[in-house]
């Protein structure tokens, strides 16, 4: 991260109250300067909380929080399982978790 603006983050995150590690989040800017962000987070199947069921059925955003308390919201766009890890793919809505601009 640079000068209070979110550019990229690699590390643990909490998504909807569940801790994922590792996670990779990236911010993008278009030619007009508008920001968007996306990324992915993984959790070892053996460490999933009881009743864990990542869900794509709703259009509601889920809270994404970095360990230092910075947060944002994201839509889960894909869930996959390779036999060992669940992978959630995310598209950010609103400011990225590390963005310290207006309203954060």
C-alpha positions as CSV (number, residue, x, y, z in Angstrom):
1,X,0.0,0.0,0.0
2,X,1.2,3.4,-0.8
3,X,0.3,6.9,0.6
4,X,-3.0,5.7,2.1
5,X,-4.3,4.3,-1.2
6,X,-5.0,0.7,-1.7
7,X,-3.0,-0.8,-4.6
8,X,-2.5,-4.4,-3.7
9,X,-2.6,-6.6,-0.6
10,X,-1.4,-10.2,0.1
11,X,-2.2,-11.7,3.5
12,X,-5.0,-12.8,5.7
13,X,-8.5,-11.4,5.5
14,X,-11.8,-11.9,7.2
15,X,-14.7,-12.3,4.7
16,X,-18.2,-12.4,6.2
17,X,-16.6,-13.2,9.6
18,X,-14.6,-16.2,8.3
19,X,-10.8,-15.9,8.3
20,X,-9.0,-16.7,5.0
21,X,-5.3,-17.0,4.5
22,X,-3.9,-16.3,2.1
23,X,-5.7,-13.7,0.2
24,X,-4.7,-11.5,-2.7
25,X,-6.5,-8.3,-3.4
26,X,-5.8,-5.8,-6.2
27,X,-7.1,-2.4,-7.0
28,X,-7.5,-1.2,-10.6
29,X,-8.0,2.3,-12.0
30,X,-9.5,3.1,-15.4
31,X,-8.3,5.9,-17.6
32,X,-10.7,8.4,-15.8
33,X,-9.3,7.4,-12.4
34,X,-12.2,5.4,-11.1
35,X,-11.3,2.6,-8.8
36,X,-12.4,-1.0,-8.7
37,X,-10.8,-4.0,-7.0
38,X,-10.9,-7.8,-7.1
39,X,-9.1,-10.7,-5.7
40,X,-9.3,-14.2,-4.3
41,X,-9.0,-15.8,-0.8
42,X,-8.4,-19.4,0.2
43,X,-9.2,-21.5,3.2
44,X,-8.0,-25.0,4.0
45,X,-10.9,-27.3,4.0
46,X,-9.9,-28.8,7.4
47,X,-10.0,-25.3,8.9
48,X,-13.5,-24.3,7.8
49,X,-15.9,-23.5,10.6
50,X,-18.7,-25.9,11.3
51,X,-21.5,-25.3,8.8
52,X,-19.3,-23.5,6.3
53,X,-21.1,-23.1,3.0
54,X,-19.8,-20.3,0.8
55,X,-22.8,-19.1,-1.2
56,X,-23.3,-17.4,-4.5
57,X,-27.1,-17.4,-4.4
58,X,-27.5,-13.7,-3.3
59,X,-26.4,-10.5,-4.8
60,X,-25.5,-9.0,-1.4
61,X,-22.0,-7.9,-0.7
62,X,-20.0,-9.3,2.1
63,X,-17.7,-7.4,4.4
64,X,-14.0,-7.9,3.8
65,X,-11.7,-6.8,6.7
66,X,-7.9,-6.6,6.8
67,X,-6.2,-7.5,10.1
68,X,-5.5,-3.8,10.9
69,X,-9.3,-3.1,10.8
70,X,-9.5,-1.5,7.3
71,X,-12.5,-2.9,5.5
72,X,-14.6,-2.9,2.3
73,X,-17.4,-4.8,0.7
74,X,-17.2,-7.4,-2.1
75,X,-19.4,-9.7,-4.1
76,X,-18.4,-13.4,-4.2
77,X,-18.3,-14.1,-7.9
78,X,-17.0,-17.7,-7.8
79,X,-16.4,-20.5,-5.3
80,X,-14.3,-23.5,-6.1
81,X,-12.9,-26.5,-4.2
82,X,-9.9,-28.5,-5.3
83,X,-10.1,-31.2,-2.6
84,X,-7.9,-29.3,-0.1
85,X,-8.8,-25.6,-0.4
86,X,-11.9,-23.5,-0.9
87,X,-11.2,-20.5,-3.1
88,X,-13.5,-17.5,-3.2
89,X,-13.2,-15.0,-6.0
90,X,-14.3,-11.5,-5.2
91,X,-15.2,-8.2,-6.9
92,X,-15.1,-5.2,-4.7
93,X,-17.9,-2.7,-4.4
94,X,-17.1,0.8,-3.1
95,X,-13.7,1.7,-1.8
96,X,-11.1,-1.1,-1.5
97,X,-10.3,-2.2,2.1
98,X,-7.1,-0.2,2.4
99,X,-8.3,3.0,0.7
100,X,-8.1,6.0,3.0
101,X,-9.8,8.6,0.7
102,X,-13.2,10.2,1.1
103,X,-15.5,8.5,3.5
104,X,-13.0,6.2,5.0
